Amino acid sequence: MERLHAACLIRILQGVIAMLTQDDRRQLWDQLHAGGAQDRLSPFLAAAWAQCASMGVKPDLDALPCLPPEQFEEAKWNAIRAYGYANRFLFKMLPLVSNPNMGFALFDPKGVLLKLYGAENIQSWCRAHGIARNTVWRMETIGANAVALGLQQYKTMSTVGEEHYCKPLLDVAVHFSPFVTDNEQRPGEYLCHGGMALLLPAEQSSPDYLLLAAAAAYDVSLHMYMGDNLHSMYLPDNRGMFSVNINVTNGKCHILYHNANIFDTFKIPYENLYYQKVEQLLDPLPSNQDFWSILKEGKTVFEKQLTLSVHGRESTYLVTTEPYHQSYLGFKGIRFFIAAPSQISSNVSRRIGNNAMKTFDDIVGDSPQIISALRLARGIARSDSNTLLLGESGVGKDIFAQAIHNASARRDKPFIVLNCAAFPRDLIASELFGYEQGAFTGAKRNGNIGKFELANTGTIFLDEIGEMPLDLQATLLRVIEQKAFMRLGGSTVIHVDVKIIAATNADLIHLVEQKKFRADLYYRLSTLRLNIPPLRDRGNDVILLARHFARVVCHRIQRSVPAELAPDAEQLLLQLPLKGNVRELQNLIEGVIQLNSDFYIEARHFQEYLGMSPAGEEDSVLPPPPDAPASTIGTAPPQQSLTREALEHALLINRFNRTDTARYLGVSRRTLYRWMERYHL
């Protein structure tokens, strides 16, 4: 901008140009071409004239050259952004112009005149001088002039009358300023987007007009830069976006900006829509009545579900709008954000953090049983068939589900989890399939997206599938077969592409025999089956897992030296029943490390944590508490004297905490386990 101001000041300091008659200008122009009157040209212009002569430009042209129509249409298309911003500025500026003999001319970066603005006086005057749309003002075509030199040098400048190298502009004053912005990809370089000239008869020229041209070009350049930066704020958004400018004078609407995502959202080929009519993108009335109503009334909507017709094809989208209106600056419009339901689902699933985090590398073990399970799981990951994971509680079914997803072709898509046992019967359907606003009392104002919709194109993990109510099993079966469903309270069919991984620790075959689980759903879910072995069948994996969990816990609590397990501690771990499998082992390791600052974890640490008697000691019977049941009092060995009822009562008093129950009865946890196994508790 400093360059522009400097050029303006230099021109002003040169003083007011002496007003010459047409004959005087022609005489001076002839002298300049004959090599005389060189003081009439600045050194810069004189050098430009010399360059024109060396290029063989003919000064005595009869008319300004023009582009062929098809090339002119291409030039307009390529400059549509500059055209849009300049158009807005000039419609605001023209009513303020008091001189009817002055007009504005918009040029593209190659010196092609795109459009003339002004009163009929200046329009007629330009036509009489051969100045019209699609004339070419480059140095090689019409010689030195303010437009060609300004575009070449990125500078504001004027050429008046005889300063023009070629005869067609002999009676014209041209005050030109380019649209220039910094090239942010290449610091120190500039980008030229065209420019704007003030045109008027040479005898009416004034240095003040150069300032006006500079101010106009600066305003347009600033709007282009700010507009691009504003729109770049929306680039991380995966929704389609386009901004509609509404002409405050005539109400006409044009697309001022659009991102590339809009074409992916609508599934149409890319095309340049800058400053095109909105009908170029969305079908006109009577189609899209809701859309055109929103545009006409400038409504604000948030994720409103609309059926839109695009190039003759209808589909459902979620529409959000941001109207804007600057009454003082004289412009208004509305920004549209369009998303297909699958895009919203993917975006929401990422934000709520349900993506799978575990891979097969996170599964610890080298026993033949786990190696076999991993081999089968990797094969399952290569398939899109529904999968059923079977195994006791705590074996890591959720870890296997995440690993299968992350090894599949859907690894970059959503991974959504629903625990079928975690929701009341009446809420599972709304969690799975979502609901529309007003579907039931307490429903969210804008409805809710269900897990299946969130998982579209990805994987849904249905944990504890054996707990799913029978009536909902029938609905789930239909969704699996049709790959489509409707939200609760909705009427729109939503198609989904989802891989289903179900998991249970229940005996589904037994539940099928008891009519508590549908046989057809079982066979649909168990196209591929994977049995995950319990920890007691994995041999030395117990030690590998214990060491792994010890390192993880020490790292998380920021212990400088990780805890190590003594041989007797590892031997004890191999003897524990660990009916909670990997989950129980993980909790055991964490509890012992958190409660002990010792670097070396021995068997006694586990015994103290579990309330076990030290190895080799007999189980002792402590005096029962005052309110202990009479059946626990006596001198006979506990295994013979404790009845099933007394054991159940002790468990109930201690809220089924096995450590507290063993302490209450005065026995080790191992003895308590033997009693519980004896009575099948």
Secondary structure, 3 states (H helix, E strand, C coil): CHHHHHHHHHHHHCCCCCCCCHHHHHHHHHHHHCCCCHHHCCHHHHHHHHHHHHHCCCCCCCCCCECCHHHHHHHHHHCHHHHHHHHHHHHHHHHHCCCCCCEEEEECCCCEEEEEECCHHHHHHHHHCCCCCCEECCHHHHCCCHHHHHHHHCCCEEEEHHHCCCHHHCCEEEEEEEEEEECCCCCCCEEEEEEEEEEEEHHHCCHHHHHHHHHHHHHHHHHHHHHHHHHHCCCCCCCEEEEEEECCCCCCEEEEEECCHHHHHHCCCCCCCCCCEHHHCCCCCCCCHHHHHHHHHCCCCCCEEEEEEECCEEEEEEEEEEEEEECCCCEEEEEEEEECHHHHHHHHHHHCCCCCCCCHHHCCCCCHHHHHHHHHHHHHHCCCCCEEEECCCCCCHHHHHHHHHHCCCCCCCCEEEEECCCCCHHHHHHHHHCECCCCCCCCCCCCECCHHHHCCCCEEEEECHHHCCHHHHHHHHHHHHHCEEECECCCCEEECCCEEEEEECCCHHHHHHCCCCCHHHHHHHCCEEEECCCHHHCCCHHHHHHHHHHHHHHHHCCCCCCCEECHHHHHHHHHCCCCCHHHHHHHHHHHHHHHCCCCEECHHHHHHHHCCCCCCCCCCCCCCCCCCCHHHCCCCCHHHHCCHHHHHHHHHHCCCCHHHHHHHHCCCHHHHHHHHHHCCC
